[in-house]
């Protein structure tokens, strides 16, 4: 599988998966009011510190700082 993915995308399967996880993490951090630990758990990380290291290694910012810069207000009145 890795060879097929690499031929099709130029990236390893692991890199494609990491990019997808980061995209979903960014989406959850910017568009929801879920806690960072909840976002980590939702993405399959049982260890919050490991998720934060992973996120910072790939984005050069912490999940909290990312949220501060990119969060959109959650519409509390929507029902």
PDB file with one MODEL, atoms N, CA, C and O in Angstrom:
MODEL        1
ATOM      1  N   UNK A   1       0.823  -1.182   0.000  1.00  0.00           N
ATOM      2  CA  UNK A   1       0.000   0.000   0.000  1.00  0.00           C
ATOM      3  C   UNK A   1       0.876   1.259   0.000  1.00  0.00           C
ATOM      4  O   UNK A   1       0.599   2.219  -0.719  1.00  0.00           O
ATOM      5  N   UNK A   2       1.918   1.240   0.802  1.00  0.00           N
ATOM      6  CA  UNK A   2       2.773   2.417   0.882  1.00  0.00           C
ATOM      7  C   UNK A   2       3.347   2.782  -0.481  1.00  0.00           C
ATOM      8  O   UNK A   2       3.406   3.961  -0.831  1.00  0.00           O
ATOM      9  N   UNK A   3       3.772   1.780  -1.257  1.00  0.00           N
ATOM     10  CA  UNK A   3       4.319   2.049  -2.589  1.00  0.00           C
ATOM     11  C   UNK A   3       3.280   2.686  -3.504  1.00  0.00           C
ATOM     12  O   UNK A   3       3.593   3.622  -4.241  1.00  0.00           O
ATOM     13  N   UNK A   4       2.050   2.190  -3.464  1.00  0.00           N
ATOM     14  CA  UNK A   4       0.983   2.739  -4.305  1.00  0.00           C
ATOM     15  C   UNK A   4       0.672   4.185  -3.920  1.00  0.00           C
ATOM     16  O   UNK A   4       0.493   5.040  -4.788  1.00  0.00           O
ATOM     17  N   UNK A   5       0.611   4.450  -2.637  1.00  0.00           N
ATOM     18  CA  UNK A   5       0.337   5.812  -2.166  1.00  0.00           C
ATOM     19  C   UNK A   5       1.483   6.734  -2.560  1.00  0.00           C
ATOM     20  O   UNK A   5       1.257   7.861  -3.001  1.00  0.00           O
ATOM     21  N   UNK A   6       2.694   6.261  -2.402  1.00  0.00           N
ATOM     22  CA  UNK A   6       3.863   7.080  -2.739  1.00  0.00           C
ATOM     23  C   UNK A   6       3.890   7.403  -4.236  1.00  0.00           C
ATOM     24  O   UNK A   6       4.207   8.526  -4.626  1.00  0.00           O
ATOM     25  N   UNK A   7       3.556   6.414  -5.070  1.00  0.00           N
ATOM     26  CA  UNK A   7       3.516   6.677  -6.519  1.00  0.00           C
ATOM     27  C   UNK A   7       2.422   7.693  -6.849  1.00  0.00           C
ATOM     28  O   UNK A   7       2.623   8.561  -7.699  1.00  0.00           O
ATOM     29  N   UNK A   8       1.285   7.596  -6.198  1.00  0.00           N
ATOM     30  CA  UNK A   8       0.148   8.462  -6.519  1.00  0.00           C
ATOM     31  C   UNK A   8       0.305   9.880  -5.968  1.00  0.00           C
ATOM     32  O   UNK A   8      -0.124  10.845  -6.599  1.00  0.00           O
ATOM     33  N   UNK A   9       0.928  10.005  -4.778  1.00  0.00           N
ATOM     34  CA  UNK A   9       0.954  11.313  -4.117  1.00  0.00           C
ATOM     35  C   UNK A   9       2.345  11.892  -3.932  1.00  0.00           C
ATOM     36  O   UNK A   9       2.501  13.088  -3.688  1.00  0.00           O
ATOM     37  N   UNK A  10       3.365  11.030  -4.049  1.00  0.00           N
ATOM     38  CA  UNK A  10       4.721  11.484  -3.772  1.00  0.00           C
ATOM     39  C   UNK A  10       5.027  11.506  -2.279  1.00  0.00           C
ATOM     40  O   UNK A  10       6.111  11.930  -1.877  1.00  0.00           O
ATOM     41  N   UNK A  11       4.082  11.053  -1.450  1.00  0.00           N
ATOM     42  CA  UNK A  11       4.250  11.016   0.005  1.00  0.00           C
ATOM     43  C   UNK A  11       4.000   9.604   0.489  1.00  0.00           C
ATOM     44  O   UNK A  11       3.318   8.816  -0.166  1.00  0.00           O
ATOM     45  N   UNK A  12       4.564   9.294   1.654  1.00  0.00           N
ATOM     46  CA  UNK A  12       4.301   7.986   2.230  1.00  0.00           C
ATOM     47  C   UNK A  12       2.885   7.939   2.785  1.00  0.00           C
ATOM     48  O   UNK A  12       2.264   8.978   3.009  1.00  0.00           O
ATOM     49  N   UNK A  13       2.384   6.745   3.004  1.00  0.00           N
ATOM     50  CA  UNK A  13       1.049   6.601   3.595  1.00  0.00           C
ATOM     51  C   UNK A  13       1.006   7.275   4.962  1.00  0.00           C
ATOM     52  O   UNK A  13       0.011   7.910   5.312  1.00  0.00           O
ATOM     53  N   UNK A  14       2.067   7.141   5.725  1.00  0.00           N
ATOM     54  CA  UNK A  14       2.135   7.783   7.042  1.00  0.00           C
ATOM     55  C   UNK A  14       2.032   9.295   6.952  1.00  0.00           C
ATOM     56  O   UNK A  14       1.355   9.922   7.767  1.00  0.00           O
ATOM     57  N   UNK A  15       2.699   9.885   5.969  1.00  0.00           N
ATOM     58  CA  UNK A  15       2.635  11.345   5.788  1.00  0.00           C
ATOM     59  C   UNK A  15       1.229  11.786   5.404  1.00  0.00           C
ATOM     60  O   UNK A  15       0.750  12.814   5.882  1.00  0.00           O
ATOM     61  N   UNK A  16       0.568  11.022   4.548  1.00  0.00           N
ATOM     62  CA  UNK A  16      -0.803  11.352   4.139  1.00  0.00           C
ATOM     63  C   UNK A  16      -1.731  11.287   5.345  1.00  0.00           C
ATOM     64  O   UNK A  16      -2.584  12.156   5.529  1.00  0.00           O
ATOM     65  N   UNK A  17      -1.559  10.256   6.164  1.00  0.00           N
ATOM     66  CA  UNK A  17      -2.394  10.119   7.359  1.00  0.00           C
ATOM     67  C   UNK A  17      -2.130  11.271   8.329  1.00  0.00           C
ATOM     68  O   UNK A  17      -3.070  11.846   8.876  1.00  0.00           O
ATOM     69  N   UNK A  18      -0.864  11.608   8.543  1.00  0.00           N
ATOM     70  CA  UNK A  18      -0.535  12.716   9.438  1.00  0.00           C
ATOM     71  C   UNK A  18      -1.135  14.030   8.958  1.00  0.00           C
ATOM     72  O   UNK A  18      -1.646  14.808   9.764  1.00  0.00           O
ATOM     73  N   UNK A  19      -1.081  14.285   7.659  1.00  0.00           N
ATOM     74  CA  UNK A  19      -1.666  15.506   7.112  1.00  0.00           C
ATOM     75  C   UNK A  19      -3.167  15.543   7.358  1.00  0.00           C
ATOM     76  O   UNK A  19      -3.722  16.592   7.683  1.00  0.00           O
ATOM     77  N   UNK A  20      -3.818  14.408   7.204  1.00  0.00           N
ATOM     78  CA  UNK A  20      -5.267  14.340   7.416  1.00  0.00           C
ATOM     79  C   UNK A  20      -5.623  14.555   8.884  1.00  0.00           C
ATOM     80  O   UNK A  20      -6.599  15.238   9.196  1.00  0.00           O
ATOM     81  N   UNK A  21      -4.829  13.971   9.787  1.00  0.00           N
ATOM     82  CA  UNK A  21      -5.055  14.157  11.222  1.00  0.00           C
ATOM     83  C   UNK A  21      -4.852  15.626  11.596  1.00  0.00           C
ATOM     84  O   UNK A  21      -5.638  16.184  12.362  1.00  0.00           O
ATOM     85  N   UNK A  22      -3.809  16.250  11.064  1.00  0.00           N
ATOM     86  CA  UNK A  22      -3.562  17.667  11.344  1.00  0.00           C
ATOM     87  C   UNK A  22      -4.690  18.548  10.806  1.00  0.00           C
ATOM     88  O   UNK A  22      -5.107  19.497  11.470  1.00  0.00           O
ATOM     89  N   UNK A  23      -5.177  18.240   9.622  1.00  0.00           N
ATOM     90  CA  UNK A  23      -6.283  19.002   9.056  1.00  0.00           C
ATOM     91  C   UNK A  23      -7.515  18.909   9.954  1.00  0.00           C
ATOM     92  O   UNK A  23      -8.174  19.916  10.217  1.00  0.00           O
ATOM     93  N   UNK A  24      -7.821  17.711  10.421  1.00  0.00           N
ATOM     94  CA  UNK A  24      -8.978  17.528  11.295  1.00  0.00           C
ATOM     95  C   UNK A  24      -8.755  18.207  12.637  1.00  0.00           C
ATOM     96  O   UNK A  24      -9.686  18.789  13.193  1.00  0.00           O
ATOM     97  N   UNK A  25      -7.538  18.144  13.167  1.00  0.00           N
ATOM     98  CA  UNK A  25      -7.227  18.822  14.426  1.00  0.00           C
ATOM     99  C   UNK A  25      -7.433  20.329  14.279  1.00  0.00           C
ATOM    100  O   UNK A  25      -8.037  20.961  15.146  1.00  0.00           O
ATOM    101  N   UNK A  26      -6.941  20.894  13.202  1.00  0.00           N
ATOM    102  CA  UNK A  26      -7.109  22.331  12.958  1.00  0.00           C
ATOM    103  C   UNK A  26      -8.582  22.694  12.829  1.00  0.00           C
ATOM    104  O   UNK A  26      -9.021  23.723  13.341  1.00  0.00           O
ATOM    105  N   UNK A  27      -9.340  21.848  12.146  1.00  0.00           N
ATOM    106  CA  UNK A  27     -10.775  22.098  11.986  1.00  0.00           C
ATOM    107  C   UNK A  27     -11.476  22.097  13.346  1.00  0.00           C
ATOM    108  O   UNK A  27     -12.258  22.997  13.652  1.00  0.00           O
ATOM    109  N   UNK A  28     -11.187  21.081  14.153  1.00  0.00           N
ATOM    110  CA  UNK A  28     -11.823  20.985  15.461  1.00  0.00           C
ATOM    111  C   UNK A  28     -11.401  22.127  16.386  1.00  0.00           C
ATOM    112  O   UNK A  28     -12.224  22.652  17.136  1.00  0.00           O
ATOM    113  N   UNK A  29     -10.142  22.508  16.339  1.00  0.00           N
ATOM    114  CA  UNK A  29      -9.660  23.589  17.198  1.00  0.00           C
ATOM    115  C   UNK A  29     -10.239  24.941  16.805  1.00  0.00           C
ATOM    116  O   UNK A  29     -10.497  25.784  17.664  1.00  0.00           O
ATOM    117  N   UNK A  30     -10.439  25.146  15.524  1.00  0.00           N
ATOM    118  CA  UNK A  30     -10.908  26.466  15.086  1.00  0.00           C
ATOM    119  C   UNK A  30     -12.426  26.585  15.022  1.00  0.00           C
ATOM    120  O   UNK A  30     -12.955  27.693  15.105  1.00  0.00           O
ATOM    121  N   UNK A  31     -13.131  25.481  14.878  1.00  0.00           N
ATOM    122  CA  UNK A  31     -14.583  25.564  14.663  1.00  0.00           C
ATOM    123  C   UNK A  31     -15.438  25.010  15.792  1.00  0.00           C
ATOM    124  O   UNK A  31     -16.664  25.096  15.729  1.00  0.00           O
ATOM    125  N   UNK A  32     -14.822  24.445  16.824  1.00  0.00           N
ATOM    126  CA  UNK A  32     -15.602  23.911  17.932  1.00  0.00           C
ATOM    127  C   UNK A  32     -15.082  24.474  19.244  1.00  0.00           C
ATOM    128  O   UNK A  32     -14.013  25.082  19.297  1.00  0.00           O
ATOM    129  N   UNK A  33     -15.848  24.265  20.291  1.00  0.00           N
ATOM    130  CA  UNK A  33     -15.395  24.667  21.620  1.00  0.00           C
ATOM    131  C   UNK A  33     -14.911  23.467  22.428  1.00  0.00           C
ATOM    132  O   UNK A  33     -14.802  23.540  23.652  1.00  0.00           O
ATOM    133  N   UNK A  34     -14.623  22.367  21.745  1.00  0.00           N
ATOM    134  CA  UNK A  34     -14.081  21.184  22.414  1.00  0.00           C
ATOM    135  C   UNK A  34     -12.756  21.530  23.061  1.00  0.00           C
ATOM    136  O   UNK A  34     -11.974  22.301  22.505  1.00  0.00           O
ATOM    137  N   UNK A  35     -12.495  20.964  24.238  1.00  0.00           N
ATOM    138  CA  UNK A  35     -11.201  21.148  24.876  1.00  0.00           C
ATOM    139  C   UNK A  35     -10.104  20.469  24.062  1.00  0.00           C
ATOM    140  O   UNK A  35     -10.371  19.566  23.269  1.00  0.00           O
ATOM    141  N   UNK A  36      -8.888  20.908  24.267  1.00  0.00           N
ATOM    142  CA  UNK A  36      -7.775  20.333  23.517  1.00  0.00           C
ATOM    143  C   UNK A  36      -7.628  18.847  23.818  1.00  0.00           C
ATOM    144  O   UNK A  36      -7.338  18.062  22.916  1.00  0.00           O
ATOM    145  N   UNK A  37      -7.823  18.454  25.063  1.00  0.00           N
ATOM    146  CA  UNK A  37      -7.751  17.031  25.425  1.00  0.00           C
ATOM    147  C   UNK A  37      -8.833  16.247  24.703  1.00  0.00           C
ATOM    148  O   UNK A  37      -8.599  15.120  24.267  1.00  0.00           O
ATOM    149  N   UNK A  38     -10.014  16.833  24.576  1.00  0.00           N
ATOM    150  CA  UNK A  38     -11.107  16.163  23.873  1.00  0.00           C
ATOM    151  C   UNK A  38     -10.799  16.027  22.380  1.00  0.00           C
ATOM    152  O   UNK A  38     -11.099  14.999  21.773  1.00  0.00           O
ATOM    153  N   UNK A  39     -10.205  17.056  21.797  1.00  0.00           N
ATOM    154  CA  UNK A  39      -9.797  16.999  20.388  1.00  0.00           C
ATOM    155  C   UNK A  39      -8.773  15.878  20.213  1.00  0.00           C
ATOM    156  O   UNK A  39      -8.872  15.077  19.283  1.00  0.00           O
ATOM    157  N   UNK A  40      -7.797  15.829  21.104  1.00  0.00           N
ATOM    158  CA  UNK A  40      -6.771  14.790  21.030  1.00  0.00           C
ATOM    159  C   UNK A  40      -7.407  13.408  21.102  1.00  0.00           C
ATOM    160  O   UNK A  40      -7.091  12.530  20.299  1.00  0.00           O
ATOM    161  N   UNK A  41      -8.296  13.217  22.057  1.00  0.00           N
ATOM    162  CA  UNK A  41      -8.951  11.916  22.223  1.00  0.00           C
ATOM    163  C   UNK A  41      -9.788  11.569  20.994  1.00  0.00           C
ATOM    164  O   UNK A  41      -9.791  10.424  20.542  1.00  0.00           O
ATOM    165  N   UNK A  42     -10.492  12.555  20.460  1.00  0.00           N
ATOM    166  CA  UNK A  42     -11.323  12.349  19.272  1.00  0.00           C
ATOM    167  C   UNK A  42     -10.484  11.860  18.088  1.00  0.00           C
ATOM    168  O   UNK A  42     -10.970  11.112  17.239  1.00  0.00           O
ATOM    169  N   UNK A  43      -9.235  12.286  18.042  1.00  0.00           N
ATOM    170  CA  UNK A  43      -8.344  11.922  16.945  1.00  0.00           C
ATOM    171  C   UNK A  43      -7.519  10.672  17.238  1.00  0.00           C
ATOM    172  O   UNK A  43      -6.650  10.295  16.453  1.00  0.00           O
ATOM    173  N   UNK A  44      -7.796  10.039  18.366  1.00  0.00           N
ATOM    174  CA  UNK A  44      -7.135   8.781  18.674  1.00  0.00           C
ATOM    175  C   UNK A  44      -5.908   8.888  19.560  1.00  0.00           C
ATOM    176  O   UNK A  44      -5.171   7.913  19.709  1.00  0.00           O
ATOM    177  N   UNK A  45      -5.675  10.044  20.147  1.00  0.00           N
ATOM    178  CA  UNK A  45      -4.530  10.232  21.034  1.00  0.00           C
ATOM    179  C   UNK A  45      -4.992  10.103  22.480  1.00  0.00           C
ATOM    180  O   UNK A  45      -5.816  10.892  22.944  1.00  0.00           O
ATOM    181  N   UNK A  46      -4.466   9.113  23.191  1.00  0.00           N
ATOM    182  CA  UNK A  46      -4.785   8.943  24.611  1.00  0.00           C
ATOM    183  C   UNK A  46      -3.903   9.834  25.483  1.00  0.00           C
ATOM    184  O   UNK A  46      -4.252  10.129  26.625  1.00  0.00           O
ATOM    185  N   UNK A  47      -2.769  10.258  24.949  1.00  0.00           N
ATOM    186  CA  UNK A  47      -1.796  11.054  25.687  1.00  0.00           C
ATOM    187  C   UNK A  47      -1.823  12.494  25.146  1.00  0.00           C
ATOM    188  O   UNK A  47      -1.381  12.755  24.027  1.00  0.00           O
ATOM    189  N   UNK A  48      -2.345  13.412  25.952  1.00  0.00           N
ATOM    190  CA  UNK A  48      -2.456  14.810  25.524  1.00  0.00           C
ATOM    191  C   UNK A  48      -1.091  15.401  25.193  1.00  0.00           C
ATOM    192  O   UNK A  48      -0.950  16.122  24.205  1.00  0.00           O
ATOM    193  N   UNK A  49      -0.092  15.102  26.008  1.00  0.00           N
ATOM    194  CA  UNK A  49       1.250  15.653  25.764  1.00  0.00           C
ATOM    195  C   UNK A  49       1.793  15.184  24.417  1.00  0.00           C
ATOM    196  O   UNK A  49       2.429  15.961  23.705  1.00  0.00           O
ATOM    197  N   UNK A  50       1.553  13.934  24.063  1.00  0.00           N
ATOM    198  CA  UNK A  50       2.024  13.414  22.779  1.00  0.00           C
ATOM    199  C   UNK A  50       1.313  14.133  21.630  1.00  0.00           C
ATOM    200  O   UNK A  50       1.949  14.496  20.640  1.00  0.00           O
ATOM    201  N   UNK A  51       0.005  14.340  21.755  1.00  0.00           N
ATOM    202  CA  UNK A  51      -0.743  15.070  20.718  1.00  0.00           C
ATOM    203  C   UNK A  51      -0.172  16.481  20.567  1.00  0.00           C
ATOM    204  O   UNK A  51       0.039  16.949  19.448  1.00  0.00           O
ATOM    205  N   UNK A  52       0.075  17.152  21.682  1.00  0.00           N
ATOM    206  CA  UNK A  52       0.593  18.525  21.612  1.00  0.00           C
ATOM    207  C   UNK A  52       1.965  18.570  20.950  1.00  0.00           C
ATOM    208  O   UNK A  52       2.241  19.476  20.163  1.00  0.00           O
ATOM    209  N   UNK A  53       2.830  17.599  21.260  1.00  0.00           N
ATOM    210  CA  UNK A  53       4.145  17.538  20.605  1.00  0.00           C
ATOM    211  C   UNK A  53       4.001  17.284  19.112  1.00  0.00           C
ATOM    212  O   UNK A  53       4.659  17.932  18.299  1.00  0.00           O
ATOM    213  N   UNK A  54       3.135  16.335  18.755  1.00  0.00           N
ATOM    214  CA  UNK A  54       2.874  16.027  17.342  1.00  0.00           C
ATOM    215  C   UNK A  54       2.382  17.280  16.616  1.00  0.00           C
ATOM    216  O   UNK A  54       2.879  17.614  15.541  1.00  0.00           O
ATOM    217  N   UNK A  55       1.408  17.968  17.203  1.00  0.00           N
ATOM    218  CA  UNK A  55       0.826  19.157  16.576  1.00  0.00           C
ATOM    219  C   UNK A  55       1.886  20.245  16.405  1.00  0.00           C
ATOM    220  O   UNK A  55       2.003  20.843  15.335  1.00  0.00           O
ATOM    221  N   UNK A  56       2.653  20.496  17.462  1.00  0.00           N
ATOM    222  CA  UNK A  56       3.665  21.550  17.390  1.00  0.00           C
ATOM    223  C   UNK A  56       4.779  21.213  16.401  1.00  0.00           C
ATOM    224  O   UNK A  56       5.274  22.094  15.698  1.00  0.00           O
ATOM    225  N   UNK A  57       5.173  19.943  16.345  1.00  0.00           N
ATOM    226  CA  UNK A  57       6.234  19.532  15.405  1.00  0.00           C
ATOM    227  C   UNK A  57       5.828  19.811  13.960  1.00  0.00           C
ATOM    228  O   UNK A  57       6.672  20.159  13.135  1.00  0.00           O
ATOM    229  N   UNK A  58       4.558  19.661  13.655  1.00  0.00           N
ATOM    230  CA  UNK A  58       4.099  19.808  12.272  1.00  0.00           C
ATOM    231  C   UNK A  58       3.557  21.197  11.941  1.00  0.00           C
ATOM    232  O   UNK A  58       3.441  21.545  10.766  1.00  0.00           O
ATOM    233  N   UNK A  59       3.223  21.993  12.956  1.00  0.00           N
ATOM    234  CA  UNK A  59       2.646  23.314  12.689  1.00  0.00           C
ATOM    235  C   UNK A  59       3.475  24.463  13.256  1.00  0.00           C
ATOM    236  O   UNK A  59       3.198  25.629  12.974  1.00  0.00           O
ATOM    237  N   UNK A  60       4.495  24.135  14.058  1.00  0.00           N
ATOM    238  CA  UNK A  60       5.329  25.119  14.731  1.00  0.00           C
ATOM    239  C   UNK A  60       4.549  26.001  15.703  1.00  0.00           C
ATOM    240  O   UNK A  60       4.985  27.106  16.023  1.00  0.00           O
ATOM    241  N   UNK A  61       3.399  25.519  16.173  1.00  0.00           N
ATOM    242  CA  UNK A  61       2.622  26.232  17.178  1.00  0.00           C
ATOM    243  C   UNK A  61       1.877  25.212  18.038  1.00  0.00           C
ATOM    244  O   UNK A  61       1.630  24.086  17.605  1.00  0.00           O
ATOM    245  N   UNK A  62       1.531  25.605  19.228  1.00  0.00           N
ATOM    246  CA  UNK A  62       0.782  24.696  20.098  1.00  0.00           C
ATOM    247  C   UNK A  62      -0.686  24.696  19.699  1.00  0.00           C
ATOM    248  O   UNK A  62      -1.149  25.633  19.049  1.00  0.00           O
ATOM    249  N   UNK A  63      -1.424  23.661  20.077  1.00  0.00           N
ATOM    250  CA  UNK A  63      -2.865  23.660  19.781  1.00  0.00           C
ATOM    251  C   UNK A  63      -3.579  24.872  20.394  1.00  0.00           C
ATOM    252  O   UNK A  63      -4.474  25.441  19.770  1.00  0.00           O
ATOM    253  N   UNK A  64      -3.189  25.265  21.605  1.00  0.00           N
ATOM    254  CA  UNK A  64      -3.815  26.418  22.247  1.00  0.00           C
ATOM    255  C   UNK A  64      -3.552  27.717  21.506  1.00  0.00           C
ATOM    256  O   UNK A  64      -4.462  28.523  21.313  1.00  0.00           O
ATOM    257  N   UNK A  65      -2.317  27.918  21.092  1.00  0.00           N
ATOM    258  CA  UNK A  65      -1.983  29.129  20.333  1.00  0.00           C
ATOM    259  C   UNK A  65      -2.673  29.121  18.969  1.00  0.00           C
ATOM    260  O   UNK A  65      -3.139  30.159  18.498  1.00  0.00           O
ATOM    261  N   UNK A  66      -2.738  27.947  18.337  1.00  0.00           N
ATOM    262  CA  UNK A  66      -3.447  27.846  17.063  1.00  0.00           C
ATOM    263  C   UNK A  66      -4.901  28.267  17.242  1.00  0.00           C
ATOM    264  O   UNK A  66      -5.433  29.033  16.439  1.00  0.00           O
ATOM    265  N   UNK A  67      -5.540  27.767  18.293  1.00  0.00           N
ATOM    266  CA  UNK A  67      -6.942  28.101  18.549  1.00  0.00           C
ATOM    267  C   UNK A  67      -7.114  29.598  18.768  1.00  0.00           C
ATOM    268  O   UNK A  67      -8.051  30.194  18.237  1.00  0.00           O
ATOM    269  N   UNK A  68      -6.224  30.216  19.543  1.00  0.00           N
ATOM    270  CA  UNK A  68      -6.334  31.655  19.804  1.00  0.00           C
ATOM    271  C   UNK A  68      -6.287  32.462  18.510  1.00  0.00           C
ATOM    272  O   UNK A  68      -7.006  33.451  18.366  1.00  0.00           O
ATOM    273  N   UNK A  69      -5.444  32.041  17.570  1.00  0.00           N
ATOM    274  CA  UNK A  69      -5.291  32.776  16.315  1.00  0.00           C
ATOM    275  C   UNK A  69      -6.381  32.483  15.295  1.00  0.00           C
ATOM    276  O   UNK A  69      -6.700  33.341  14.472  1.00  0.00           O
ATOM    277  N   UNK A  70      -6.962  31.277  15.333  1.00  0.00           N
ATOM    278  CA  UNK A  70      -7.842  30.867  14.257  1.00  0.00           C
ATOM    279  C   UNK A  70      -9.273  30.536  14.672  1.00  0.00           C
ATOM    280  O   UNK A  70     -10.093  30.194  13.819  1.00  0.00           O
ATOM    281  N   UNK A  71      -9.585  30.630  15.946  1.00  0.00           N
ATOM    282  CA  UNK A  71     -10.919  30.228  16.403  1.00  0.00           C
ATOM    283  C   UNK A  71     -11.984  31.158  15.847  1.00  0.00           C
ATOM    284  O   UNK A  71     -11.827  32.378  15.795  1.00  0.00           O
ATOM    285  N   UNK A  72     -13.055  30.537  15.442  1.00  0.00           N
ATOM    286  CA  UNK A  72     -14.244  31.286  15.029  1.00  0.00           C
ATOM    287  C   UNK A  72     -15.237  31.170  16.164  1.00  0.00           C
ATOM    288  O   UNK A  72     -15.350  30.105  16.771  1.00  0.00           O
ATOM    289  N   UNK A  73     -15.958  32.232  16.468  1.00  0.00           N
ATOM    290  CA  UNK A  73     -16.904  32.155  17.575  1.00  0.00           C
ATOM    291  C   UNK A  73     -17.959  31.075  17.341  1.00  0.00           C
ATOM    292  O   UNK A  73     -18.516  30.953  16.249  1.00  0.00           O
ATOM    293  N   UNK A  74     -18.217  30.303  18.379  1.00  0.00           N
ATOM    294  CA  UNK A  74     -19.267  29.295  18.321  1.00  0.00           C
ATOM    295  C   UNK A  74     -20.581  30.006  18.565  1.00  0.00           C
ATOM    296  O   UNK A  74     -20.719  30.740  19.543  1.00  0.00           O
ATOM    297  N   UNK A  75     -21.547  29.798  17.687  1.00  0.00           N
ATOM    298  CA  UNK A  75     -22.841  30.463  17.796  1.00  0.00           C
ATOM    299  C   UNK A  75     -23.673  29.793  18.885  1.00  0.00           C
ATOM    300  O   UNK A  75     -24.285  28.748  18.665  1.00  0.00           O
ATOM    301  N   UNK A  76     -23.684  30.417  20.066  1.00  0.00           N
ATOM    302  CA  UNK A  76     -24.401  29.845  21.203  1.00  0.00           C
ATOM    303  C   UNK A  76     -25.910  29.908  21.010  1.00  0.00           C
ATOM    304  O   UNK A  76     -26.642  29.146  21.642  1.00  0.00           O
ATOM    305  N   UNK A  77     -26.382  30.791  20.157  1.00  0.00           N
ATOM    306  CA  UNK A  77     -27.813  30.936  19.936  1.00  0.00           C
ATOM    307  C   UNK A  77     -28.388  29.960  18.931  1.00  0.00           C
ATOM    308  O   UNK A  77     -29.609  29.846  18.819  1.00  0.00           O
ATOM    309  N   UNK A  78     -27.554  29.264  18.207  1.00  0.00           N
ATOM    310  CA  UNK A  78     -28.036  28.317  17.200  1.00  0.00           C
ATOM    311  C   UNK A  78     -28.616  27.093  17.872  1.00  0.00           C
ATOM    312  O   UNK A  78     -28.015  26.525  18.784  1.00  0.00           O
ATOM    313  N   UNK A  79     -29.787  26.692  17.416  1.00  0.00           N
ATOM    314  CA  UNK A  79     -30.409  25.508  18.008  1.00  0.00           C
ATOM    315  C   UNK A  79     -31.057  24.672  16.920  1.00  0.00           C
ATOM    316  O   UNK A  79     -31.639  23.627  17.209  1.00  0.00           O
TER     317      UNK A  79
ENDMDL
END
